[in-house]
Amino acid sequence: MDESFSLMIASDDEHDRVFAEIYCSGLFVALISQEQGPESAMIELPDPGFAETHIIRKVSLQGFQEAIEKAKAELNQK
């Protein structure tokens, strides 16, 4: 399985670096949200309403874990 994970860091109107979208081979995997603060980070997976052509539901565990750790580190940069 040829996987390339990438991140997109986003903000909201009141806070910088609140969301990290995780992609694998250009397809959406999950969203890490720190809306309630870094100590209360949440992961959101795509719900059934997402277009299947824009998401990927099966990725390697190791690659996904590394992407989550990278997302957490980038969200916590000041």
N, C-alpha and C positions, 0 to 999 in steps of 0.2 A: 504494500500500500504506500503510494507516494504522497506524503502529507507535508504541507507547508503551512504552519500556523502564523497568523499575523494578528495584530491588535489595532484598534482604533480607540483612542482616548477622547472622551467627550465631557462637556461641562453643561451645567444648567445656568439659568439666569443669575442665581445667587452664589454658586460655588464653582470653583475650578476643579478639574480632574475628579469627577464624580462617577463616571461610567467608563467601563472598558468593554468594548465589543470584541469577542474572540471569533476569528474566522479560520477555517481550514481549507486550503486550496481555493480560496476566494468565496467560500460559502459560510454563512452564519452558523455558529455553534452555540454560543451562549453570551450572556451579558452579565458582567460583574457590576453591582451597584453599591455605592457607599453613601446613598442618600441619608441614611441614619447615622453616618460616621464610620470611620475605618474599622472600629471594633465591632461593628454590626453589619459587615459586608454581607451581601446576599448574591446568590447566583440564580439567574433566570434562564431557563431553557425554552426553546421555541414551542409555542403552543400549536394546536392543530390548525389554527387560522393562518399560519405562515404558508406562503407558497412553497411547495416542496422543491421547486427548482432553485430556490434561493438559500436553502439550508442543507446541512449535512447532519445525519443522525447517528452515524457510526464513525468514530475516530479512535486512534490508539490512546490507551490510558496514559502512557508515559508522555506522549506529546501534549495531551490535554492538561495533565498535571503541570507540565513545564509552562504552558501558556497561562494557566491560572496564576502560578507563582510570578511570572513576568508581569502579568496584569496588575497584581497586588503591589508589586514593587514600583511600577510606573505610576499607579494611582497615588501612592504615598510620597512621591517626589514633590518637593516644594519649589 
